[in-house]
Amino acid sequence: MISTKGRYALHIMIDLAQHNDGSFIPLKDISARQTISKKYLEIIIKELVVHNLVDSLAGKGGGYRLNKLPEEYTVEEILVATEGTLAPIACLKEDAKECPNALKCDTLPFWKEYYDLIHNFFKNKHLTDLLPVKEDSDDYVI
C-alpha cells in the first residue's frame, strides 16, 4: 500500500513541475496550493532532496525545484524515495537474503508476478503522466 507520504511526494513533484520556471519555490507556497501542512511537507521534501530528485536552496529566494525535466522522472523513483521498497513481501526486497523456503514456496511465483506488475507500471509512468492536460490540447499544464 502506498502511504500518505508517497502520495504527497507525488503532489509535491507535480506542483514543482507545474511551476517549473527555473526558480526555487518556497515550501510554504507548495503547502498552500496543495493544502498539506508545511511541517509534513518538510519531512517528505528532505527525502526527495536526499534521493537527488529536487534541488534545495536555503535563505531568501530559496526553496525547491526540479533538477531534471518532468518527463525524466518516473513515478517509481519518486515512490521508492519516500516509501522504500515497493516489494509486496520481504523476500522480494532488493537486499533480501535468499529465503530458505524459496524453492518450495507455492506462493512465491504469485508474489513475483504481482511485484513485476507494480514495478513495470510505476517504472513506465512519468511525472508528466500525472500532470493535468490543458483543455482542448495535448499540452500539459506546466
C-alpha positions as CSV (number, residue, x, y, z in Angstrom):
1,M,0.0,0.0,0.0
2,I,1.3,3.5,-0.9
3,S,1.3,5.7,2.2
4,T,0.3,9.3,2.5
5,K,4.0,10.2,2.4
6,G,4.3,8.6,-1.1
7,R,1.1,10.2,-2.4
8,Y,2.1,13.6,-1.1
9,A,5.6,13.2,-2.6
10,L,3.8,12.9,-6.0
11,H,1.8,16.1,-5.2
12,I,5.0,18.0,-4.4
13,M,6.6,16.8,-7.6
14,I,3.5,17.7,-9.7
15,D,3.4,21.2,-8.1
16,L,7.1,21.7,-8.8
17,A,6.6,20.6,-12.4
18,Q,3.6,22.9,-12.9
19,H,5.6,25.9,-11.5
20,N,8.9,24.9,-13.1
21,D,10.4,28.2,-14.4
22,G,13.9,27.5,-13.0
23,S,13.4,29.4,-9.8
24,F,13.3,27.9,-6.3
25,I,9.7,27.5,-4.9
26,P,9.2,28.1,-1.2
27,L,7.7,25.2,0.6
28,K,5.0,27.5,2.1
29,D,3.7,28.1,-1.5
30,I,3.5,24.4,-2.2
31,S,1.8,23.8,1.1
32,A,-0.8,26.5,0.4
33,R,-1.5,25.2,-3.1
34,Q,-1.7,21.5,-2.1
35,T,-3.4,22.2,1.3
36,I,-0.9,20.0,3.0
37,S,0.8,21.0,6.3
38,K,4.2,22.6,5.7
39,K,5.6,20.6,8.6
40,Y,4.7,17.3,7.0
41,L,6.0,18.5,3.6
42,E,9.3,19.3,5.2
43,I,9.7,15.6,6.1
44,I,8.9,14.5,2.6
45,I,10.9,17.1,0.7
46,K,14.1,16.2,2.7
47,E,13.8,12.6,1.3
48,L,13.3,14.0,-2.2
49,V,16.5,16.1,-1.7
50,V,18.5,13.2,-0.3
51,H,17.5,11.0,-3.2
52,N,18.6,13.8,-5.6
53,L,15.1,14.3,-7.1
54,V,15.0,18.0,-6.3
55,D,17.5,20.8,-5.5
56,S,17.2,23.0,-2.5
57,L,18.4,26.5,-1.6
58,A,18.2,27.9,1.9
59,G,17.6,31.6,2.7
60,K,15.9,34.4,0.9
61,G,14.9,33.4,-2.6
62,G,15.3,29.8,-1.5
63,G,13.0,26.8,-1.8
64,Y,12.9,23.7,-4.0
65,R,13.0,23.0,-7.7
66,L,13.2,20.0,-10.0
67,N,16.7,19.1,-11.2
68,K,15.5,17.3,-14.3
69,L,12.8,17.7,-16.9
70,P,9.4,16.5,-15.6
71,E,9.3,13.7,-18.3
72,E,12.6,12.3,-16.9
73,Y,11.1,11.4,-13.6
74,T,9.5,8.0,-13.1
75,V,6.7,7.6,-10.6
76,E,8.7,4.6,-9.3
77,E,11.7,6.6,-8.4
78,I,9.6,9.1,-6.5
79,L,7.7,6.5,-4.6
80,V,10.8,4.5,-3.8
81,A,12.5,7.6,-2.4
82,T,9.7,8.0,0.1
83,E,8.3,4.5,0.5
84,G,11.4,2.4,0.3
85,T,10.8,-0.8,-1.5
86,L,7.6,-1.5,-3.4
87,A,8.1,-5.2,-2.9
88,P,4.9,-6.8,-1.5
89,I,6.9,-9.4,0.6
90,A,10.2,-9.3,2.4
91,C,11.9,-12.0,0.3
92,L,11.5,-9.9,-2.9
93,K,13.2,-6.8,-1.5
94,E,16.3,-5.9,-3.4
95,D,18.7,-6.5,-0.5
96,A,16.8,-9.6,0.9
97,K,18.8,-12.6,1.9
98,E,17.9,-15.7,0.0
99,C,14.8,-17.3,1.5
100,P,15.5,-21.0,2.6
101,N,11.9,-21.8,1.6
102,A,12.0,-20.2,-1.9
103,L,12.3,-23.4,-3.8
104,K,9.3,-25.0,-2.1
105,C,7.2,-21.8,-1.7
106,D,4.0,-22.2,-3.6
107,T,3.1,-18.6,-3.4
108,L,6.4,-17.0,-4.5
109,P,5.6,-17.1,-8.2
110,F,2.3,-15.3,-7.5
111,W,4.1,-12.6,-5.4
112,K,6.8,-12.2,-8.1
113,E,4.2,-11.7,-10.8
114,Y,2.4,-9.1,-8.7
115,Y,5.7,-7.3,-7.9
116,D,6.6,-7.3,-11.6
117,L,3.2,-5.7,-12.4
118,I,3.7,-3.0,-9.8
119,H,7.3,-2.4,-10.8
120,N,6.6,-2.2,-14.5
121,F,3.5,0.0,-14.0
122,F,5.3,2.6,-11.9
123,K,8.6,2.4,-13.9
124,N,6.7,3.2,-17.1
125,K,4.7,6.2,-15.7
126,H,6.4,9.5,-15.7
127,L,5.7,12.7,-13.8
128,T,4.2,14.2,-17.0
129,D,1.7,11.4,-17.0
130,L,0.3,12.9,-13.7
131,L,0.1,16.5,-14.9
132,P,-3.3,17.8,-15.9
133,V,-3.7,18.3,-19.6
134,K,-4.9,21.7,-20.9
135,E,-8.5,21.6,-22.2
136,D,-8.7,21.2,-26.0
137,S,-5.0,20.5,-26.2
138,D,-2.4,17.7,-25.8
139,D,-0.2,20.1,-23.9
140,Y,0.5,19.6,-20.2
141,V,-0.3,22.4,-17.7
142,I,3.3,23.3,-16.9
